[in-house]
Amino acid sequence: MDYTPQTLRYDRAGIDWIILYAQDFKEGRWPGGLPSDYLNSPISSGISNRASFENPCLVIAELEIRVKHCGMDGFLVEEKIDGKTEEEIARERCLDIDYVRRRINKVLWYCASGSKARWIDTRKRPGLSYEEWKGRREYRRRN
């Protein structure tokens, strides 16, 4: 599935898509390009209020901020964002591949909290740190 800045949600599918195209985002490109009418959409002044590289940079920055809240497990995801496979990460750190996959999946589920990051209080849910969230074992219900 291809997303636009308007349709991208920070759900699990959206997070996986961001990681898949992380290099494009870091280079300021939207994967597959954006529809020309999106970049040239008129605002009240008739001029787009964003540079073409701004949305991709904001998307990858949001994911990186969410990952940084995940402590040591977040380092594994940062390496995945940088383009390493789970096998490479496990080999370099002398860890079991299943252990690495489980840790990465926990971080990705934590990051997949929608438009508001999980540590922020909302009307529907209290904010939780990564450690608090892991302690609740909410990620087990999604498997």
C-alpha positions as a Python dict, from the first residue, in 0.01 Angstrom:
ca = {
    (1, 'M'): (0, 0, 0),
    (2, 'D'): (119, 349, -77),
    (3, 'Y'): (44, 631, 160),
    (4, 'T'): (22, 1005, 124),
    (5, 'P'): (91, 1246, 411),
    (6, 'Q'): (-286, 1268, 463),
    (7, 'T'): (-350, 892, 474),
    (8, 'L'): (-46, 781, 676),
    (9, 'R'): (-142, 672, 1026),
    (10, 'Y'): (104, 554, 1284),
    (11, 'D'): (-59, 212, 1307),
    (12, 'R'): (141, -108, 1266),
    (13, 'A'): (102, -120, 887),
    (14, 'G'): (207, 245, 859),
    (15, 'I'): (510, 193, 1085),
    (16, 'D'): (622, -109, 881),
    (17, 'W'): (583, 95, 561),
    (18, 'I'): (791, 381, 704),
    (19, 'I'): (1071, 140, 798),
    (20, 'L'): (1058, -20, 454),
    (21, 'Y'): (1119, 319, 289),
    (22, 'A'): (1328, 480, 566),
    (23, 'Q'): (1616, 569, 333),
    (24, 'D'): (1382, 753, 96),
    (25, 'F'): (1238, 949, 388),
    (26, 'K'): (1585, 1035, 519),
    (27, 'E'): (1678, 1166, 175),
    (28, 'G'): (1368, 1388, 171),
    (29, 'R'): (1173, 1187, -87),
    (30, 'W'): (827, 1044, -48),
    (31, 'P'): (828, 678, -162),
    (32, 'G'): (671, 649, -505),
    (33, 'G'): (646, 1027, -526),
    (34, 'L'): (358, 1244, -420),
    (35, 'P'): (68, 1330, -645),
    (36, 'S'): (144, 1665, -807),
    (37, 'D'): (-186, 1808, -686),
    (38, 'Y'): (-76, 1747, -326),
    (39, 'L'): (244, 1948, -359),
    (40, 'N'): (74, 2225, -551),
    (41, 'S'): (-246, 2240, -350),
    (42, 'P'): (-353, 2600, -305),
    (43, 'I'): (-370, 2743, 44),
    (44, 'S'): (-544, 3072, 111),
    (45, 'S'): (-243, 3252, -38),
    (46, 'G'): (-236, 3020, -338),
    (47, 'I'): (108, 2882, -250),
    (48, 'S'): (192, 2549, -87),
    (49, 'N'): (312, 2597, 270),
    (50, 'R'): (558, 2306, 272),
    (51, 'A'): (876, 2226, 87),
    (52, 'S'): (871, 1895, -103),
    (53, 'F'): (1120, 1738, 140),
    (54, 'E'): (944, 1852, 457),
    (55, 'N'): (676, 1582, 490),
    (56, 'P'): (919, 1290, 442),
    (57, 'C'): (1157, 1438, 697),
    (58, 'L'): (876, 1492, 948),
    (59, 'V'): (757, 1132, 910),
    (60, 'I'): (1097, 972, 972),
    (61, 'A'): (1169, 1218, 1255),
    (62, 'E'): (842, 1124, 1429),
    (63, 'L'): (928, 755, 1409),
    (64, 'E'): (1281, 815, 1537),
    (65, 'I'): (1146, 1015, 1833),
    (66, 'R'): (908, 733, 1921),
    (67, 'V'): (1187, 474, 1893),
    (68, 'K'): (1420, 677, 2116),
    (69, 'H'): (1167, 644, 2399),
    (70, 'C'): (1218, 266, 2395),
    (71, 'G'): (1552, 242, 2571),
    (72, 'M'): (1792, -35, 2473),
    (73, 'D'): (1537, -210, 2249),
    (74, 'G'): (1512, 111, 2049),
    (75, 'F'): (1875, 74, 1942),
    (76, 'L'): (1783, -245, 1756),
    (77, 'V'): (1509, -62, 1565),
    (78, 'E'): (1742, 229, 1488),
    (79, 'E'): (1973, -18, 1317),
    (80, 'K'): (1677, -162, 1124),
    (81, 'I'): (1580, 191, 1016),
    (82, 'D'): (1938, 239, 897),
    (83, 'G'): (1890, -54, 659),
    (84, 'K'): (2026, -356, 844),
    (85, 'T'): (1836, -682, 843),
    (86, 'E'): (1739, -855, 1164),
    (87, 'E'): (1991, -1129, 1086),
    (88, 'E'): (2273, -874, 1053),
    (89, 'I'): (2174, -706, 1378),
    (90, 'A'): (2167, -1039, 1562),
    (91, 'R'): (2502, -1148, 1419),
    (92, 'E'): (2677, -819, 1501),
    (93, 'R'): (2547, -818, 1858),
    (94, 'C'): (2591, -1194, 1913),
    (95, 'L'): (2222, -1235, 1992),
    (96, 'D'): (1966, -1495, 1896),
    (97, 'I'): (1766, -1394, 1587),
    (98, 'D'): (1433, -1473, 1756),
    (99, 'Y'): (1527, -1253, 2051),
    (100, 'V'): (1609, -964, 1817),
    (101, 'R'): (1281, -1008, 1626),
    (102, 'R'): (1078, -1011, 1948),
    (103, 'R'): (1246, -695, 2077),
    (104, 'I'): (1202, -513, 1746),
    (105, 'N'): (835, -615, 1727),
    (106, 'K'): (771, -487, 2080),
    (107, 'V'): (917, -149, 1993),
    (108, 'L'): (718, -130, 1669),
    (109, 'W'): (393, -214, 1851),
    (110, 'Y'): (472, 53, 2109),
    (111, 'C'): (538, 307, 1833),
    (112, 'A'): (216, 209, 1651),
    (113, 'S'): (-12, 414, 1875),
    (114, 'G'): (-179, 637, 1618),
    (115, 'S'): (-139, 1009, 1581),
    (116, 'K'): (-45, 1061, 1948),
    (117, 'A'): (265, 896, 2086),
    (118, 'R'): (193, 634, 2351),
    (119, 'W'): (362, 824, 2636),
    (120, 'I'): (124, 1120, 2591),
    (121, 'D'): (-201, 1121, 2789),
    (122, 'T'): (-517, 1132, 2578),
    (123, 'R'): (-886, 1120, 2667),
    (124, 'K'): (-902, 754, 2570),
    (125, 'R'): (-584, 625, 2735),
    (126, 'P'): (-324, 727, 2990),
    (127, 'G'): (31, 787, 2876),
    (128, 'L'): (267, 494, 2935),
    (129, 'S'): (642, 467, 2912),
    (130, 'Y'): (784, 177, 2715),
    (131, 'E'): (871, -10, 3035),
    (132, 'E'): (521, 41, 3179),
    (133, 'W'): (363, -69, 2854),
    (134, 'K'): (581, -384, 2840),
    (135, 'G'): (484, -463, 3199),
    (136, 'R'): (118, -461, 3102),
    (137, 'R'): (193, -715, 2829),
    (138, 'E'): (-50, -546, 2589),
    (139, 'Y'): (167, -644, 2296),
    (140, 'R'): (84, -1012, 2357),
    (141, 'R'): (-283, -951, 2274),
    (142, 'R'): (-196, -843, 1923),
    (143, 'N'): (-12, -1158, 1814),
}
